[in-house]
């Protein structure tokens, strides 16, 4: 049987930062996760949303300067954007795992 000072349910940002702080103070920490490590934000939520939303916000911002002579002929490939999101969130997940090894 394992003995822990603190057990977190879920491996999202809050659990991660709290676990690091507790480890610095010598506490034994466990994290229980039923889905992908790093939580909803990294894998499905916030980070993925920012990656998908930002190009559209950029083009929208450009369109406001069309009367000033700035070309707004940008095109977004949904397929390439989804590939980019997959690669970027995978990199975030790998970074999370590398840091997790330090706990």
N, C-alpha and C positions, 0 to 999 in steps of 0.2 A: 504494500500500500504506500502511496506517495503522500507526503505531507507538504502542503503549500500554505503560505501566509495569506495569499490572495488568489482568488480564481475569478477570471473574467469570462463572461458568456458573450461571445462575439469578438471578432478580431479587427474591428474598425479602428479609426484614428484615435478615438478617446481611449479605448482599451490599450492601444499600442503606446501612446504617450504616457499613460499612467503606469503601465508595466515597466517602461524604461526608468521612470523616476523611482519606482519602488525597488527595482534591482540596484539602482545606485545607492539605496539605503540598506542594501543587503537582504531584502525580502525575497522569498521564493515565490515565483509567480507562475500560474498556469493560465492558458487561454484555451477555451473550448469554442470550436467553430464548426458549424454544420455545413457551411458552403465554402466558397473560395476564400482562402486566406487574404486578409487585407480589407474585408468588409464590402458593403454595398457601394460606398462612395468610389473606391478605387476601381471596382470591377464593373459596376452597372450604373451608378448614379452620377454624382457630381462631376468627377473627372471625365467620364464618357460624355456627359452633357456638354461640358465646356468645349471639349474637342469637336463635337458635332455642331454646336451652336455658333462658335466664334467665326468660322468662315462666312456665315450668312450675315452676322452682325457687321463684319468687315465690309462686305459688298453693299450692305444697306448704308453704312457710313459713307462709302465712296459715292453712292448715288446722290447724296445731299450736295455734293460739289460738282455735279454734272454741268450746272449753269456756269460754273467758274472755269470750264474747259478741261476738267479732269475726266478722262475716259473711264467708263464703268462697264467695260465689256467682259467682266469676269464670268467664268463658267465654273460650276462645281460639279464634279463627277461623284455622284453618290457612292458608286462602287469603290472608287479610290479613297474617298473619305472614310468609308466603313473599314477598309483595309488599314488605313492610317490609325483609326481609333483602336483597332485590335492590336496593332503593334505597340502603340503608345501605352495602352492600359496593361499590356503584357510586361512592358518595361517597368512600369510603376510597381506591378506585382513582384517582379524579380528584385527590384530595389528594396521592397518591403521585406522579402525573404532574407536578403543579405543582411539587413539591419536586425532582423529577428534573430539571426544567429548570434548577435552580440548580447542578447538578453541573458 
